[in-house]
Each structure stands twice: as structure tokens, then as C-alpha cells.
Amino acid sequence: MKESVALHQYLKGVITNIPYGIVTLSKELEVSMLNSKAAELLGFDTYEPDGLVDMPYKDIFKNLPTLLEKFELKIQEHQELNFDLDGIMLNDLVLNVKCRKMLHGSLFIIEDFTNHLVLEHQAYYDSLTNLLNREQLEIRVNNFATKYAKDGLVGAVIFMDLDRFKPVNDSAGHKAGDELLKQITDIMKDSTRDKDTLARVGGDEFVLFLENCPLERATAIAEKIRQDIDDYVFTWEEESYSIGVSAGISVITHELEAPLEAINIADQACLIAKDEGRNRIHIADDMRDGFVVHKEEVSWINVINKAIKDDDFILYKQEIREITQIGDPIHYELLLRLKNAQNDILSPAVFMPSAERYDLMTKIDMWVVEKAFSLLDNNIKYSINLSGQTLSNPDFASFVIEMEKKYNINPKMICFEITETMAIKFLKNTKFIIETLTQRGYGFGLDDFGTGLSSYAYLKKMTVACLKIDGMFTKEIVNDKVSYTMVKSINEIGHVMGLKTVAEFVEDKEILEALEQIGVDYAQGYHIHKPEAL
């Protein structure tokens, strides 16, 4: 008897510290043992287990009718008391219950599964909109394509990117932006079928996956969503905002080598829709030139990143020669080329569009600056081109200064060329970069000058040392009076402001003579010097 009591006390001590509920019922179907965690999970106000001992099973399970019903059914039908019940709801809790037969009764193990489900939900769903995330979307697309596309059934993917979302975030704050995304989600849900999958895959990017849906039906659904969002007006703190959406559609068929390619294709089609004016739908078609271009651009991303990492870019130089006797040092413009896997040397025109579209230009410019600074002769002057993305980056100036100190560069021998249109677009930050670096001795020149409608007005706002006259005027200077007059005008304005002038695209002797007659200071082009590797 003493041993039995001791064993009971020992078992009671063990189950007290177990993190899940334990209940044992005797052969008479009364509670013989339970811990405080079980009392809590069974919905009793008091967690003192001793007060619940000897309670009949109907009373101990009264708050879990599903468990009570299952247990009684097993008893009435004389079935073995071995079963599992998952997802039993008790208030805000989600419980899993296991029942097992014992020698002298039955054992119940009760687990609180609530937190596990929360973590699982967080892994599968977007926390803001409660939509599936990209990973789960890709799983569904892949499963559908694997199971059904080979049988001739088609699906469709609609990639949607909100238009004019950023102004809401910028002016009304992120709380307003979050509320807008929730309301947009509800609008999109109104046009989806039960078997469709709507996912949020980015800040303001959504994907709708339509199973067994022909292109015509998918297009109608996309247009319905586009129209509903176009008609919608978001109001926040007495301010109203109009939102639009651009969408791209692709079709999932057995012809796709990789099912997930459909998502990327729809993404690229969405980019085309934005390029075509926003608030519209573009249907992906491999036969359309525009789509082919976008696919090619995407393929360049890895190539460009690899080139930066592995030094596959090559710097070339082209002389900028004095026309008048100024007495400046030898001057070269640095030009970028790319060596591909076949050792072909590729022009920037091949890879720059992709670099610009996918925000890689700053990384390229920083590679150029560091590579150039590590190679340059301090007795020769060099011009280095900067992109608009770099001009929008306030950290670029400090990067240049860091590289200057690292490679012991003479700033007076470096001139950064910035295009007129990009300088105007990022005027505030461009002025900051120019002012910061000119204080250290760097020079700046405006490239392609004359292409903007407000060239002269903005020229007064920037501290530059030279103007590079756009080649579209230079190459026609001999045969076109308007081009001649434009070059003459730019040259005169530049000189009045104390700036040097450079004419590019000098392809023959006649152009050079005309420039000399006008009084342009420098010439650059194939007639002067063909680019060669630095």
C-alpha cells in the first residue's frame, strides 16, 4: 500500500512539470490524476488539480464537447480507446488531444497548439494582408503545373503592381499605406474565385494565380480588378488619393520548361504595362518584341553582378583633344566594356538598359571609380561618366573621397561627366555631390548638353567646368544649318559663363574644321582617337 501511494506521489510530481496537459481516468471513468496544465486547457477557473480528482469524465470534458462526444462514442461501441483529435477550439485556444488505453483506465494528453499555428501562419502568410506569401504561391503554381498542365488544363498568373502608392506612404505615412494595402486586398478578393490564390509578393505587388482558367477569362478578371481600383478613392485624414494598378498576365501550360517561369513572365509583362503608361494590362507573348526585350534584360542581371564581382568589366579610354591651344594635360574619357563568357567585348548599349532598369548602375559606377583610381596616372586627366542612379545616391561623394585616399588620387585630374537630363532630374542631390567634390578639386562636366528644354536655365544652378555638346548636333554640323547654329550657341553661352566646351562624335576632318571655326575648345570622336583598352 505504501509503495502504491509513493508511486502515485512520484507520478504526480513528474506530470506537474510537463508542459502539456495530462489526465488519467480510472476504469470507473473518473479522474484519477491530472496536472494544473490540464485543468487550464480544459477551461477550469481553478488550476488546482486536487479539486478535480474523482470528477466524472462528463464533467471534466464538459468544455470540450467534441472530445466528450468522441470518447462516449468509443465507450458505447466498445471500441479501443486509442484516438487523436486535432484542432479542438476552446475560446482562443487550439488544442490537440490524444487518448490512449492504459492497464487500469485511459490516458489523455492535451497540447496547446495555438502558438504553433501562429508561427505556421506567419511562415505561410503575409502578416499585413493575411494573403499567402510568395513562397506558398510558388508551391501552388508548381503543384498545379505538375499535376494538371500536362493534361492540357491551363492556368493563368496575373502580376499586379499598384500605381501611385508611394505618394500615399510619403505624404500620409506608413500607417496610411498599410490601411490602403488592406483595402486594396479586399477589392482584389471580390473578383477572385474560391479556387484562386491571391498572394502579396512585395511592398505593393500582388499575384493572382488562377487554376483552370483560359486567357480570355483571366484577362476579364484582371480588367475587373483594374477598373475597381481605378474607381476607388482612398481617404485618410480628410485627404483623398487616387490609386491605379498595372498588371501583366501569363499563361501556365505544359510548354513551360519551368512552371515558376510563369510568375516571372507575368512580372515582366507588368513592367511593360508600366512602361506603356501605367493603369493598364499587358498580356505576355513570346512573339512580341517588347516582351523578348524584357526577358533579355532580366537575363543580364546575373551577368552584370558576376562582372562586378569577377572584374569582367574592362575600361577603355578615348582621347579628348584640344582644338585651340589651351595647354591642358592629355585628357581621356573612360569608357566601359564587358567581356562575356566567349571573350567577346560588348558595348554598354547591350547591357546598360538592364542595369538601369534593375538599379545596378550605382554598383557599376562604384566599380568604375575604384578600378579607374587604382590604374590612373596622376599626370593625365580623365573623365568618368556617372549615371542618374548614382546622382540620386547621397553616399556617393563620401565613397569617392574614400577611394581618393586609398589610391592617392589627385582630384584635379578627374572630371565627372553627368548627363544634363539626369542632373536636372536629381538636381538637389546632384548639387550636393558637385559642391562636396569640387571643394576637393574634382571637376564636373555636363554631357549631352542641349537635349533638354531648359538647358540654359538649369546650367546657372550647377557648378560645372565644361559642357559636352550633344553628338546629335555635332555630326550634322557640316550639312545642317540648325545644328551648326545650335553648336555655335552652346559654345558661346559656355564661354560667356567661363566654361570649356567639348564636341563629341567628331567623325571626320570636315566636322573638326567646322568646330575649329566656331571656336569649340575640345573634340572627341573616331577621327580624333578610336577607343582602346586602358
N, C-alpha and C positions, 0 to 999 in steps of 0.2 A: 504493500500500500504506500509506504514511504517512497519507494522507488518511482511509483506511478506519479505521485504528487511532484516529486523532484523533476521528473522528466517533463511534466506539464509546465512547471515553472521555467524550466530551461527553454522549452519551445516558445513560451510566451515572451521571454526575453529576446529571443532571436527575431521573432516576427515583428516585434515592436520597432526595430531599427530598419526594417526592409522598406524601400521607397515606394512600394505599391501595396494595395490593399489585400489582406489575407482573411478569408472567412472559412471556417470549417463547420459543417453541420453533422450532427450525430445521426445514428440510424433512425431516431425519432424525429428527424428533420428540424432539430432545434440547434441554435448557435452553441457550439462548444468552445469556440475560440475565435477571436478576431483582434485586429490591431486598430490603432487610432486612425491610421490612413484609410482603412476600410470604412470606418464609421463616417469619416469625412466624405469619401467618394460615394457612399450610399445615401448621403443627403441628410444626415442627422445633425441637429444643432450641437449636441454634446459629442465631443470626440473621446469621451471616457469609455473605453471598450467594456469594462467590467459591468456597466449598467445595461449592456445589450446581450450579455451571455444568457442562455436559456430562452431567448426570444424565438418564437416560431418563424419558419422561413418566410411565411406570407407577410409578416410584419417587418422583417429585416430587409426584404426586397420590395417593399411597397412603393418606393420612389422610382423603381426601375421596372415598370410593367412589362417591358419586352423580355427582360430576364426572367421575371416571375412566370410569364406565360410559357416560355420555352422550358423552364425547369418543371413546371407542373405537367406539361405535355409528355415529357420524358418519363415522369413518375407514373402517370395514368396508363401509358402504353408499355410500361415495364421495359423501357429501353435503357441501354447503358448510359450512365451519367458522364459522358465524355463529349463536350461540345464547346464551340467558340462562338462568341457574339462580338462583332466589331461595330464601332460607330454608334454606340448607345448614347443618346443625348440626355444629360441631366443639367438643367439650367444652361450655363455657358460651357459646360464640360463635355468632352467627347471621350467616352470610356470604351475600353476593350476588356471583355470578360472571358476567362477560361474556366470551365468546370471539369473536374477530374474525379473519378471514383476512388475512394480510399477503402481500406480494410474495414473500418468502422464508421463509414459515413461518406461525405463528399467534401472536396476542397474547391474553393473559388479564389481565383487570382484576378484582381481588378486593377487595371492600369489606366492612368490618366494620359490619354493620347493627344490632348489639346495642343500642347506646345510643339509636339512633333508635327502635327498637321499645320500649325502656323509656319514652322520652318520649311515644311514641304511646299506650302503655298507660296512662300517668299522665293523659293527656288524656281517655281514654275510661272509665277505671275508677276506682272508689274504692280508695284505697291500703290501707285497713284490711281491708275485707271482700273485695276483689277482685271486687266486683259492678260492673255498669255504673253510671255516674253519671246524673244527671237529664237532662243534655243528650242523651246517647245514647239514653236511654229515650224521650225525646220524638221523636227521629228515627225510632225503630222504630214508635212508635204512629202517627205521621203517615204513614209509608210504608205501613203496613198499611191504614189508613183510606182512603188514596188509591187503593190497588190493589184492595182486596177488599171493603170495606164497601159500596161502590156495587153490588156483585153480590149483596148480601143476606147475605153472611157476617158474623157478628158477632164481636166480641172483648169482653173484659172487663178492667177495671182494678180491682185491689184495693189500696187505700191503707192501710198499717198503721203504727200508732204505738204503741210499747211503753208499757205501764203500769208504774209503779213502777221505772223505770230510774234516775231521778235519785237516789234514796236509795243506790243502789249506788255511783254516782260520788262522792256526798258523803261516804259513810262509809268506803268501801273504796278510793277513789282512782280516777283515770282509767285506770290500767293494768288494774284490775279491770273497769272499764266497757268498755274496748276488748276484753278477752277475752270478756266477756259478749256483745258485738255479734257477734264471730266465731262463737260457739257458736249464737247465735240464727239467724245466717245459714245455718248447716248444717241447723238444724231446718227452716227455710223451704224450703231446696233439696230436702229429702226429699219434699216434697209438690208439686213442680213437674215439669212435663213437659219433654222435650228442647227443644221449640219455644217454651217460655215464656221470658219475660225478667224476671229479678229485679234490681231496682236499689235502691241506697241513695241517698235523696234529701235526707237531713238527718241530724242527730245520731243520733236513734233512730227515724227514719222510713224505711220501705221501701215500694216499689211493685212489685207483681207484675202484669205485663201478659200476658194470656192470649189467644193468637191462636185464632180459630175456636172460640170457647168460649161456649156459651149460659149464660145467667144461672144456671140451676139447677146446672150443673157448677161454675161459678165460686164459687157460694155453698158448695158442698160442699168445695171446695179451701180456701176461707177458714176454714171451720169446722174442718177438719182441722188447719190451722196454729194456729188459736186454741186448740184443745184440746191440741195437742202442747206449746205454750208454757206453757199453764196447768198442765200436768202436770210441767213441767220445774222443777228446783230448781238454782239456780246456787250453787256453793260456792267460797268464796275465803278462804284463811287461817282455816279452821275455822268460818267464818261462812256461814250459808245464807240465800239470798234467793229469794223467790217473785216471778216476773215474769208479767205478763199482756200482752195486746195488744188494742187496739181497732182495728176495721177498717171501712172504707167501700168499697162496691162500686158501680161504674158500668158501663154497657154502651156499647160503641162501635158505632154504626150509621150508616147514610148520612144519618140525620136530623140529626146533629150539624152545626151550622154550622162549627165548628172542631174537628178531631179532638182537639186537646190539651185542649179543654174537659173531656174525659172524666177527665183526671187531676185537674183542679180540682174537678170534681163529686165524685169519689171522696174527695178530701181533705175536702170539706165534710161528706160523709156520715160520714167518720171522726170529725169533730168532734162530730157528733150522737151517735155511739156513745159517745164520752167523756162527753158531757152526760147521756146516759141511764144512766150508771153504770159505764162502762168494762168492759173484758174482754168485749166483745160486738161484733156485726156489724150495721151499718146499710146497707140497700140503698137507693141513691139513687133517688128517684122524684119527678119534677117536680110530680106532683099532690099530694104530701104537704105540708101547711102548714109543717112543720118545715124541710123542705129549701128551700122557697121563701124562708123567712126567712133561712136561711144564705146563699143566693145574693144576696139583697138586702144582707146585711151585708157581703159581700165587695165588692160594687159601691161601697160607701161609702168604702172605703179611699182611693182616689184623690181622691174628693171632699173628704174631710177633710184630706188632705195639701195639696191645692190651696188649700183655705180658709185653712190656716195660712200658706202661702206668699204668697197674694194678698190677705190681710186680708178674706176673705169672711165671717168671723165678725163678729157685732155684739154689743156689750154693752148690756144693758138694766139698768134699776135699779128696785127696788121698796122703798118706804119700810118701815122697821121703826119703828113709832110707840110712844112712851111711853104706857102706860096710867096708871101712877102718876106723880106729879110728881117725877121724878128730876133733871131739869135737864141731861141729857146733850145733846151736839150732835145735829143732824139725822143720821139713820142710814139708809143704804140697803144692801140686798143686791144684789150684781151678778149678773145672770142672763145666760146665754149663748144666743144665737140664731144661725142660719145662713141666709145669703141664697143661694138656689140660682141656677142659670142663668136661671130665669124670673123672678128677682127676688122670689120668694116668701120669706117669713120663716118658717123652720122651727123647731119646738120641739126642745129637746135629746132628748126622748123618741124622736125619729125617728132620730138619728144616734149617740147615746151608746152604745147596745148594741154597735154595730160598733166604736166607738172603744175600748170596754173590752175586747172580745174580742181585738182585734188590737194591744193595748198602745200605743194612741195617746193615752191620757188625760194622761200626763205632758207630752207636747208641747202638748196643748190647754191644760192648766193653766199652763204656762210662757208661752204666748201671752197668756192672760187676764191674768196678773200683769203682764207687761210693758206690754200695751195699757192696762190699768187705771192703772198707775203713771204712764203718760205723759199721762193725761187727768184724773186726780183733783184735786179741790180739797182742800187740806190743812185746811180748816175744817169739812169734812163727814166723818163716819165711814162706812166702807164695810166690808161683809162679802164675802169671796171664798171660794168653795167649793173644796175640794181633794179629789181622788179618792184611792182606795186605792192605785193605782199610784204616785201622787206620794208618798204617805206611805211607800212602800217604797223610795224613792229618797233615799239619804243626801246626795246633792249638791244637793237642792232648797233647803235652808236657805242655802247659800252663793250660790245663784242669786238668791234673794230679796234678800239683802244687797247683791249686785252691782247689782240693779235699783233698790234703795232709794237707793244713792249716785248712780246715773246720773240719776235723775229727782227727786232731792232730796225724798224722801217722808218724812213724819212717821209713824214706825211706830205711834205711839199712836192713829192714826186708822184703822188697819187691823185687822180681825178675820178670821182664817181659820176657816172652818167645816169641820169634819170629821165624817163620819158615825160614829155610835157603833160600828157593826159593823166598819167599816174600821179605826177606831182600835184596836179590840181585836185584830183580825187582825194588824196590823203594830205591836203595842204597843211593842216595843223601839225601833224606828226613829221611831215617832210621838213617843215621849217625847223622843228626841234632837232632833227638829225643833222641838217645842214649847219645850224648855228653851233651845235655841240662839236662837230668835227672840223668846221672851218676855224674855230678857235685854236685847234691844234695844228693847223696848217694845211689840211686837206682841201682840195678844190672840188667844185661841183659844176657839171655842165648839163644843160637841157638838151636831151636827144629828141630827134624827130620834131624839131621846133617848126611851128607854122601850121600844124594839123588841127589845132584847137581853135574854137571860135573866139576864145577870149585870151589868146596868147599874150598879147602885149599887156593887158590889164593885170594878169597874174604874174607876169615877169617882174613887175615892180615890187612884188611882195616876197621875192626869193633872192637870197644872196648867192648868185652863181657867177662863175668866171668866164664861161663860154657858152655859145649857142651852136648846136649842131643842126644845120638846116636839113629838113627832111629830104630824103633822096628822091621822092616823087617830083619835087621841083627841079632838083639838080640835073637829073638825067634827061629832062626835056628842055633844058635851058637854051640850047642852040637853036632849036626849031620852034619853040613856043614862046611868044612874047609875054604871055601872062606869067609863065614860070620864071622867065628872066626878070620880070618886074618884081615878083614875089621874093626871089633870092636877093635882088638889089635892095628891096625894102627891109628885109630882115637884117641884112648886113649893115645897113645904115643905122637902124634902130639899135642894133647891138653895139656899134661903135660909139654912138651918142651916149650909151649907158656905160661905156668903158669896158665892154666885153669883147673877147676874141670870138671869131666866127669860124666854123668848120663846115665844109660841104662834103657830104658823103655821096657815094655812087658816082665817083669820077671814073668813067669807063674809057674815055679816050682823050686824045690831045685837044680836040676842039672844045670839049667841056672845060678842061683845065684852063685854056686860054680865055674863055668867057669869064670864068671865075676870077682870073687874074685881072681882067679888065674891070670887073666890078669892084675888086679890092678885098675879096674874101681872104682871110688870114691863112687857113689851112685847107688841105684837100685830102680825101681818103677814098680809096676805091681800087679796082683791079689795075687801072692804068698807073697808079702810084706804086702799089705793092700788093701782091697776092698773099693771102694769109698763109702762115707757116707755123709749125709746132713751136711752142715756147721752149 
